[in-house]
Amino acid sequence: MVGRSLRQIVWARLRRDRLAMVCLFVLIAYYLIGIFGPILGPSLGLDPYAFDRDSISNQGGRPVLPNGGISGEHPLGVEWGTGRDLLSQLLWGLRISLVVATTATLLTVTIGVVIGIVAGYAGGWVDLLIGRFMDLVLAFPFILIVLALSNVLTDRIIAFGVPPGTPSRIVYLILVISVFGWPYLARIVRGQVISLREREFVEAAVAMGSSRRRILFTEILPNLWAPIIVYTTLLLPAYVGFEAALSFLGVGVIPPDTTFGAMLANSVNYFVQVPIYLFIPGTILAILVVSFNLLGDALRDALDPRVTR
């Protein structure tokens, strides 16, 4: 009888969890829409930058039709004051939000894993120095620093050749989220490595004369995939929320480009008149975050052999 690999065991457990599979399909749909929506949108007549003056009144810019201007031409309504299609903005905004959250997560995981492995295995003054540096990063007030340094660091990013406007803001968001996010994962990895470095397979690799890099990334790293994968699935929704919060505070993309946070910030001004402006992007963002969280919980249970099924 051929034994099953860890990946096969985890996938079999996930397939038995209907809620996890629903969340997985929802997330796949979100990513497919984020990737192909802006590409196929123009062929379907969707344009987030087009102003439909006929859909809003000349005085105050209020949508002519009720419920925020929902109609066959604008299934989710139009933006107050401009007449821009909300469905188009959601498609383009989803892409930016997913790009920022996914890229920042990959950078955070890479930095946190590398530094955590090195600190946990080296010990001594190296571990002490890295530990104090992590404490220093965690001590900074994240929101205040991001708001205070946005203009300065964005100009520096532009000086390195990144186009001004939305591209430089996207790079800025990715960098600041990653720089302030990696210590949490590094601490988790460090604790796991401290318990693994005295195991027999590590001592055998040392006795065989393996290089330190091989010991860290060939012997120890494969035994850390479970907590890394689980943390990654929990980090993605957190970064989606971070991006929305920063865009809400005005540090995100520059209009006419938009994200979920920018749409929520704009909808607050018209919540009393048209509350659907707030509920549509808020609901879509909530579904995305909840799907990530539920899938992360299911993946954690699937990777833990001690969980009763």
matplotlib code that plots the C-alpha trace (Angstrom):
import matplotlib.pyplot as plt

x = [0.0, 1.5, 1.5, 0.0, 1.9, 1.1, -0.4, -2.7, -3.8, -4.5, -6.4, -8.5, -9.4, -10.2, -12.5, -14.6, -15.1, -17.9, -17.6, -13.9, -14.5, -17.1, -14.7, -11.9, -14.2, -15.2, -11.6, -10.7, -13.6, -12.4, -8.9, -10.2, -12.5, -9.6, -7.3, -9.6, -12.3, -10.3, -9.2, -12.7, -14.5, -14.1, -15.5, -18.6, -19.0, -17.5, -15.3, -14.6, -13.3, -16.3, -18.7, -22.4, -23.9, -27.3, -27.6, -27.2, -29.0, -27.5, -28.0, -26.0, -25.1, -27.8, -28.5, -31.7, -33.0, -33.7, -31.5, -28.3, -29.1, -29.4, -30.6, -29.9, -27.0, -25.6, -26.4, -24.9, -25.7, -23.6, -21.3, -22.8, -21.6, -19.8, -22.1, -19.3, -20.4, -20.0, -19.6, -16.7, -15.1, -15.4, -13.8, -10.8, -10.6, -10.6, -7.6, -5.6, -6.7, -5.6, -2.3, -1.4, -2.5, -1.0, 2.3, 2.7, 1.8, 4.5, 7.1, 6.1, 6.3, 9.6, 11.3, 9.7, 10.6, 14.2, 14.9, 13.0, 14.9, 18.3, 17.5, 16.1, 19.0, 21.9, 20.9, 23.3, 24.0, 22.5, 19.2, 19.4, 20.2, 17.4, 15.0, 15.6, 15.3, 11.9, 10.8, 11.9, 9.8, 6.8, 7.1, 6.5, 2.9, 2.1, -0.8, 0.8, 4.1, 2.3, 0.3, 3.3, 5.8, 3.4, 4.5, 8.2, 8.5, 6.3, 8.7, 11.6, 9.9, 9.2, 12.9, 13.8, 11.9, 8.4, 5.7, 4.0, 0.4, -1.3, 1.8, 4.0, 1.2, 0.7, 4.5, 4.4, 1.5, 3.2, 6.5, 5.1, 2.8, 5.6, 8.2, 5.9, 4.3, 7.2, 8.1, 5.0, 5.7, 9.4, 8.6, 6.5, 9.1, 11.9, 10.0, 9.5, 13.1, 14.3, 12.4, 13.6, 17.3, 17.9, 16.1, 17.9, 17.6, 19.3, 22.1, 22.6, 22.8, 25.4, 27.4, 27.4, 29.0, 26.0, 26.3, 24.3, 22.2, 21.3, 20.4, 18.2, 16.3, 16.4, 16.2, 14.3, 12.2, 10.1, 9.0, 7.6, 5.2, 2.2, 2.4, 3.6, 0.7, -1.8, -0.4, -0.4, -4.1, -4.8, -2.4, -4.0, -7.4, -5.6, -3.7, -6.9, -8.3, -5.1, -5.2, -8.9, -8.2, -5.2, -7.2, -10.0, -7.5, -6.3, -3.0, -4.2, -4.5, -5.0, -8.4, -9.8, -8.3, -10.1, -10.0, -12.5, -11.2, -11.5, -15.0, -16.0, -14.4, -16.4, -19.6, -19.6, -20.4, -23.6, -24.6, -27.7, -29.0, -27.9, -26.8, -26.4, -23.1, -21.6, -23.2, -22.2, -18.4, -18.6, -20.4, -18.0, -15.0, -16.6, -17.2, -13.6, -12.1, -14.5, -13.7, -10.0, -10.5, -12.7, -10.3, -7.4, -9.2, -10.1, -6.5, -5.2, -7.5, -6.4, -2.7, -3.2, -3.3, -4.6, -7.9, -10.9, -12.8]
y = [0.0, 3.4, 6.0, 9.4, 12.6, 15.5, 17.5, 14.6, 14.1, 17.9, 18.1, 15.0, 16.7, 20.0, 18.3, 16.9, 20.4, 21.9, 25.4, 25.4, 24.4, 27.1, 29.7, 28.3, 28.6, 32.1, 33.2, 31.7, 33.6, 36.8, 36.4, 35.4, 38.5, 40.7, 39.4, 39.2, 41.7, 44.8, 43.0, 41.9, 44.9, 47.2, 44.6, 44.5, 48.2, 48.7, 51.7, 53.0, 56.4, 57.2, 59.9, 59.3, 62.8, 61.5, 59.3, 62.2, 65.4, 68.8, 70.1, 68.3, 65.3, 63.0, 59.9, 60.3, 56.8, 55.6, 53.2, 54.9, 54.8, 51.0, 50.1, 47.7, 49.9, 50.3, 47.1, 48.4, 52.0, 55.1, 57.3, 60.4, 63.6, 61.9, 59.1, 56.6, 53.0, 51.3, 47.8, 49.0, 50.6, 47.4, 45.3, 47.7, 48.3, 44.5, 44.1, 46.8, 45.6, 42.0, 43.1, 45.1, 42.4, 39.4, 41.1, 42.5, 39.0, 37.3, 39.9, 39.6, 35.8, 35.8, 38.3, 36.9, 33.3, 34.0, 36.2, 33.9, 30.8, 32.6, 34.0, 30.7, 28.6, 31.0, 31.9, 33.9, 37.5, 37.1, 36.1, 38.8, 41.5, 40.4, 40.1, 43.7, 44.9, 43.2, 44.9, 48.2, 47.7, 46.6, 49.7, 52.2, 53.5, 52.1, 54.2, 57.5, 56.7, 55.6, 58.9, 61.1, 59.6, 59.0, 62.0, 61.8, 58.1, 58.3, 60.9, 58.7, 55.8, 58.0, 59.0, 55.3, 55.2, 54.2, 56.2, 58.9, 58.6, 55.3, 53.0, 54.8, 54.7, 51.0, 50.4, 52.5, 50.6, 47.3, 48.4, 49.9, 47.0, 44.5, 46.4, 46.6, 43.2, 40.7, 40.6, 38.8, 35.8, 36.0, 35.4, 32.4, 30.9, 31.6, 29.7, 26.7, 26.7, 26.7, 23.5, 21.9, 22.7, 20.1, 17.3, 14.2, 15.0, 18.4, 16.9, 14.2, 16.9, 18.8, 15.5, 14.9, 18.3, 20.0, 23.7, 26.0, 27.2, 23.6, 22.9, 26.0, 25.8, 22.1, 20.4, 22.8, 24.9, 21.9, 21.3, 24.8, 24.8, 24.1, 27.3, 29.3, 28.4, 28.9, 32.3, 33.3, 32.6, 34.7, 37.5, 38.0, 39.2, 41.3, 43.1, 43.5, 45.3, 47.3, 48.5, 49.5, 51.4, 53.2, 54.1, 55.3, 57.6, 59.0, 57.2, 54.9, 55.3, 58.6, 59.3, 58.5, 55.1, 53.4, 50.6, 49.2, 51.6, 54.6, 53.7, 53.3, 56.7, 58.3, 56.6, 58.1, 61.5, 60.2, 57.5, 59.4, 60.0, 56.7, 54.0, 51.4, 53.1, 51.9, 48.5, 47.3, 47.7, 46.9, 43.6, 42.5, 43.3, 41.5, 38.3, 38.4, 38.8, 36.2, 33.7, 34.0, 33.7, 30.6, 28.9, 29.7, 28.1, 25.0, 24.7, 25.0, 22.1, 20.0, 20.5, 19.6, 15.8, 16.3, 17.9, 15.6, 15.1]
z = [0.0, -1.0, 1.7, 1.1, 1.2, 3.6, 0.7, -0.2, 3.4, 3.8, 0.5, 1.5, 4.8, 3.2, 0.6, 3.4, 4.8, 2.7, 4.1, 3.3, -0.3, -0.7, 0.6, -1.7, -4.8, -3.7, -3.4, -6.7, -8.3, -6.7, -8.1, -11.5, -11.5, -10.3, -13.1, -16.0, -15.1, -16.1, -19.3, -20.4, -18.9, -21.9, -24.3, -22.0, -22.0, -18.5, -17.9, -14.4, -15.7, -17.9, -16.6, -17.4, -17.0, -18.1, -15.0, -12.5, -12.0, -12.9, -9.4, -6.7, -8.9, -7.3, -9.3, -11.4, -10.8, -7.2, -5.2, -6.3, -10.0, -10.3, -13.8, -16.7, -17.8, -14.3, -12.3, -9.1, -9.6, -10.3, -8.2, -6.8, -8.5, -11.4, -12.7, -12.9, -12.9, -9.5, -11.0, -13.1, -10.1, -8.1, -10.8, -11.1, -7.3, -6.6, -8.8, -7.0, -3.5, -4.3, -5.9, -2.8, -0.3, -2.2, -2.9, 0.6, 2.0, -0.1, 0.9, 4.6, 4.6, 2.8, 5.1, 8.3, 7.4, 6.5, 9.6, 11.9, 10.8, 11.1, 14.6, 15.9, 14.6, 15.3, 18.9, 21.0, 20.2, 16.7, 18.1, 20.7, 18.1, 15.8, 18.7, 19.8, 16.2, 16.0, 19.2, 17.7, 14.6, 16.6, 18.9, 16.0, 15.7, 12.3, 11.2, 12.3, 10.5, 7.3, 7.3, 8.1, 5.6, 2.7, 0.7, 1.5, 0.7, -2.4, -3.8, -3.1, -4.9, -7.9, -7.9, -8.3, -11.6, -10.5, -12.4, -10.3, -9.3, -8.5, -9.3, -6.8, -4.2, -4.7, -4.3, -1.1, 0.4, -0.4, 1.2, 4.4, 5.0, 4.5, 6.6, 9.6, 9.2, 9.1, 12.8, 13.8, 11.5, 12.4, 16.1, 15.3, 13.0, 15.5, 18.3, 16.0, 14.9, 18.5, 19.1, 15.9, 16.0, 18.6, 16.7, 15.5, 11.8, 12.3, 14.3, 11.6, 9.0, 11.1, 11.6, 7.8, 7.2, 5.6, 5.1, 7.3, 4.3, 3.6, 7.2, 7.4, 4.1, 3.2, 6.6, 8.9, 6.5, 5.2, 8.8, 9.1, 6.2, 8.3, 10.5, 7.6, 5.3, 8.1, 9.0, 5.3, 4.9, 7.9, 6.8, 3.4, 4.8, 7.3, 4.5, 2.5, 5.5, 6.0, 2.4, 2.7, 5.9, 4.5, 1.4, 3.6, 5.4, 2.1, 1.7, -1.0, -4.8, -6.4, -8.1, -10.6, -9.7, -6.7, -4.3, -1.7, 0.9, -1.4, -2.3, 1.3, 2.1, -0.7, 0.2, 3.8, 2.4, 0.9, 3.3, 4.5, 1.0, -0.6, 1.9, -0.8, -1.7, 1.5, 1.7, -1.8, -1.5, 2.2, 1.6, -1.1, 1.1, 4.0, 1.9, 0.8, 4.3, 5.8, 3.1, 3.8, 7.5, 7.3, 4.8, 7.1, 10.1, 8.0, 6.7, 10.3, 11.3, 8.3, 9.1, 12.8, 13.4, 16.9, 15.8, 16.3, 13.0]

ax = plt.figure().add_subplot(projection="3d")
ax.plot(x, y, z, "-o")
ax.set_aspect("equal")
plt.show()
